[in-house]
Amino acid sequence: MTVILAVIYILIFIIFALAGYAILQIKLFGIKVKDFWSFIEANQMLDKLYKFAKQYENMSPQEQIIYLSEADKIFRAFENVPSELWEEEYDKYREVLKKYKDIRLIRWRDVSKQKN
């Protein structure tokens, strides 16, 4: 029984040591842990938006608003980390940004038409 408890304590210590080491590495790289976590979440959302941008040419106004909102979150998260971390995702980022710009242009054009 004491051997099992000793093994459990050692495993718990190793887990905390690895987590501490990871946090230390993130901070040494000059990134806040919160920004890094936001980047991880944004990276997952980037994949979803990339697929969405590829599939849908004409979005409803509500879909456009959601897309713009989520894309803004991604852009902010990616700005807070060095580009070396996400250079593999650059093509997806660029495609999402292109669709973002297209939607903004369409929405701006629609608003301009309504004013005239």
Secondary structure, DSSP 8 states (H G I E B T S, - for coil): -HHHHHHHHHHHHHHHHHHHHHHHHHHHTT--HHHHHHHHHHHHHHHHHHHHHHH-SS--HHHHHHHHHHHHHHHHHHHTS-GGGTGGGHHHHHHHHHHHHHHHHHHHHHHHHHH-
